[in-house]
Amino acid sequence: MNITRKLGILVAFGVPAIVGSGIAYAVFGSYISVVIFIVLLLSFAGGFISR
């Protein structure tokens, strides 16, 4: 997989990270839930990039 495709995948996961972390904070009211959400999203994105 070339570098442009990897960067595109990271950009595509950037939008859910911003929106999803705001939703996680609004629902649970703590930054711990935001950190957990970001770690899960990063591990999922890492799985796509490592292929």
Secondary structure, DSSP 8 states (H G I E B T S, - for coil): --HHHHHHHHHHHHHHHHHHHHHHHHHH-SHHHHHHHHHHHHHHHHHHHH-
